[in-house]
Amino acid sequence: MNTRKLGNSDLMITPIGFGAWAVGGRWQFGWGEQRDDNSIAAIHRALELGINWIDTAAVYGLGHSEEVVAKALRDWAGKRPYVFTKCGMVWNEKGEVGYSLRGESIRRECEASLRRLGADVIDLYQIHWPADDSAETLEGWATMAELQKERKVRWIGVCNFSVQELQKTKEIAPVASLQPPYSLIRRDIEKGLLPFCQRENIGVIVYSPMASGLLTGAMTRERAANLPADDWRRGNPEFQEPKLSKNLALVERLRAIGARHHKSPGEVAIAWTLRNPVVTGAIVGARNANQVDGIIGGASFRLTADEIKEIEADG
């Protein structure tokens, strides 16, 4: 699989990375019950097919996702992939999730992630969300830069930052990457963020390219209406009317194009995000090995200009 350089770092990443949000299992923002053996099989299948990076976060499953990633890599005989994780979302003994970008909190999080991952260094450490207080965000970023100098982490990046927040953080230390949401139903980053990242040589790894499963082709009205009570998507307006009908119509356009090339709707949706030259890679989650097989084609599939117009016709 081809690789691309991630921003100003030395990380050469494949177009698709394995997203480990859902493998965290049950928690406040979880995807419902998840078996670890299925998660490990999914990670191994992704690595077998050439994916060379895994994106997780301390808060996914309140530490469990990082532990599952570590277990999968202990059992993996091939080349070790890059492991990216995140900080800034913390939890108490009751499992209630909060936010902190204070320096001492980030340091505690980094040490805990290193322990759970069984690693000496984190390849890419990312701030999960900016703080409401810009001073706290900058304190957090300064701490990230210190951790990089101390070689606890190799490269540092951010998620969900605005152009203004990126401008302020890069004055303290270079930003290797930005992780924003991007899909056919969330295109707002095209106007300001992507041009800024291109100018500043900041890598872009997008999340939810299949809109959290909505564009995979497996979502139906019935399934959306019957998502488990502990699946965070139950409260997402995109999975409810009036938006659901429009989104399912979009899936049918993706399905029609995919059928011509023996690709799934999800692979077409992923390819659409990767058509943008500013996007370095896309994070794609999977909960079992079969799901990995159903998305891997998105890494190499190229849409024609006419197909892009067809997809976006009613967008």
N, C-alpha and C positions, 0 to 999 in steps of 0.2 A: 504494500500500500504506500502511495506517495506521502511525503511529509512536507510540512511548511514550517518556517521559523516563526515562533510566537513572539511578535513584537520585538523589543530590544533585548530579549533573553537569548540564551543559546539552546533553548528547548526546540527540538524539531518534532512536531506532533502530527499525527495522522488526522485526516479530515473529520473523523468521528472519534469521540472519546466515550468511555463507559460512564454513565451517570449512576451514582450509588445512592440517590435519595430514597427510592422505594425500598431498597434492601435493608434500610434501617428498621423496617417493621412498624409496629404501633407506637405512636406518640402524638403530640398535639397536632402536628401538621403532617401526619403520616398517610400512607396509601392503604392502610389496612394490614391484616395479618400477612406475614411473609415468612416462608421457610428458608432457613439458612442454607440448606443443601441446594435448593433451587438457585439462590443468590450466587453461591460459589460456582455452580455449574454455568451460570450465565456469564460470570466474570471470566472463567476459563475459556468458554467458547469465544468470547470477544477477543481474548488474547490469541487464541488459535487462529482467528481470522485476520490478525494483523493489527488490531487496535493497540496503541502503545501508551495510552494514558487513561487514568481513572480519576474521576472527579467526585469527591465526597465532602463531608462537612462534619465537624464535631457534633453538631446538634441533630443530625439525622439519626433518629432512633435513640437520642440522648447518649451518644457514644457508640451505639451498636453497629452502625454502618462502618465506622472505621475498624472496629474489631473484625467484622466479616471480611472486609477488604484484606486485613492482615492475614486472616486464616486462609483466604484464597491464594494469597501470594506465597505463604509458607508451603502450600501444596503444589505450587506451580514450578515446573522444572525448566521452563524456558527463560528468556531474557526478562528481567524485571521491568515492568512499565513505569513510567512516571506516575507519581501519586500527588494529586492536588487536593488540598483541603482548605477549610475556612474557619474563621473565628468571628466573634462578635455577638453570637447568639448563645446565651448561657441559660442554665436551668438550676432550680433548687432541688431540695430533697423530695419535694412533692411532684417533681417532674414538670413544674410550671416554667415556661420559657420566657426569658427576658432578654435584654440587650445591654451590652457594655463594651465600649472601646477604650476604657481606661487602661493605662499602660500595664498596671499590675495584673489586671484581668486577662489581657492578651497573653502575657507571659505565662500565667497559669494554664491557659488554654493550650498554648503551644507545647508545653511540657506534657500535658495530658494527651494531646494528639500524638506526639512522638511515642509515648508509652503504648497507646492503643494500637498504633500502626506498626510497632516493633521496628521503628526506623531511627537512624541517626540524624537524618536531615529530611526536611519536607521540600519536595521539588518546586512547588508553587504554593505559597501561603496567601490566602485572599481574605480581605474584609468582606463579610457576608452582606451587610447593609450599612450605609452611613448612619451616624447618630443624628438625632434631631438637633443637637448642639454641634455646630461646626467645629468649635474648639476641641470637643471630645473626639470628633473624627480625626482631626489633625494630630491629637495626642496619640491616638491609636496608630496612625500611619507612621509617626516618628518611631514608635515602638517596633513596628514591623521592620523599619529600616535598620534599627539596632539589632534585631534578631538576624537579619541578613548579614550584617557585619560580623556577628558572632558565629555565623555559619550553622545556625539552627535551621535556617531555611535558605534555599538557593535563590529563589526569585519571589517577588511580592507583587500582588495584583489586587484588584477590587471587583466587587459585584454591585450592580444596581446603582452606580454613581451617575450623577448628572455631569454635563460638561463643566459647569462651575466648580463642582466638587473635584473633578479631575484636575482642573487648572490649579487649584489650591494644593492638592496633594503632591503633584509633580514638582512643586517648588521645594518640597522637603526631600523627596527622593524619587527617582524614575519609577514610573508605573509600567510594569511588564505587560499587564493584561487587564482587560475589562471583561466582565461576564454579565451580559444583559439578557433579558428575555427577547426572543425574536422568532417569529413564525408568520405565516400568512395572515393570521388574525391579530398579530401584534407587531406593527411595522413602524412604530413611532421613532425608533432609533435611527432610521434612515435619514432623517432631516438634519439632526445636529450631532449626535454621538458618533456615528460611523465616519463622517467626514473629519471630525476632530481626531479620532483615533488614527485615521490614515495619515493626517498631517504630522501627528506627534509620534508615529511609529509605536503605537500601543496595540498589542495583539488583541483580537476579539474572539472569545469563545462563547458562543450563544447557548442559552439553555431553553428548554421546552420547544424545540423546532417542530415537534408534532403536537404542540399545544396540550401537553400533559395527557397524551393518549387520544385526544379528540380527533386528530387527523390520521390516525393509524389505519382506519377502515374497519376496525373492530368495534367501534363505539356505535350504538344504536340508541334510539329514543328509550327503548325498554331498559337497556343497560344503564343509561344515564339516570333514569328514574329510580333504579334499584341499586345504586352504588351503596356499599356498606356504610353504616353510620359512622365508622371511624376513618372513612376516606375523605380527605380534605376537599376533594373535587365536588362533593355534594353541595357545597355552598358557593361554587364558582358560577357566576352568571352565564359564562360561555356554554355550560352544560345544561342550561335551562332556557325555556322560551322567554322572549322571542328569538334569542340569538342561536339557539340550538338548531332550528330548521335551516338557517342560513349557513351554519357551519357544516351541517350534514350535506347540503347541496354542494358546498366546496369539495367535500370528500369525494363526491361522485365525479367531479371534474378530475380530481387527482387519480381516481380509480380508472377512468377512461384513458388517461395518458399512460398510466402505469401498465395497463393491459397491452398496449402496443409494444412495450419493451420488456414484458415479463417482470415488472416491478410492482411492489405493493404501493398503496396510497401513501403509507408512511415514508417509504423510500423516496417517493416523488416530493413529499413535503420537506424532507431533509435536503434533498438536492436543490430545492428552491432556495433554501437559506444559504447553501454553499455556493450558489451562483454568484453571490456578491463577493467581489474580490477583496473587500476589507475584512470579511469573516475568515478567520484562520481555521476554526474548527467548530463543530457542533457537539454538544453533550446530548447523548441519547441513552435513556434509561431502559433497562430490561429486567424482568423479574424471573426469567428462566431462559434456558439455552435456545429454545425454539423462537422466542421473541428476538433474540440476537440475529438469528438467521433471517428473520423477516425485515430487518432494518439495515443490514450491512451493505446492501447494494446502493444505499444512498450516498456512500462515500465516493463512489466512482462514476455514478450516473450523471450525465450532463443533459440538461434540458435545452432545446432549441429556442430561439427567440420567439417563434410562433407558439410553441408550447407554453412559454412563460405568459404570453398574452392570453392564451386560452385559459390558463389557470386563474389569472387576475381579472378575467372579463367582468365578473360581477363583484369584484372586491372593492 
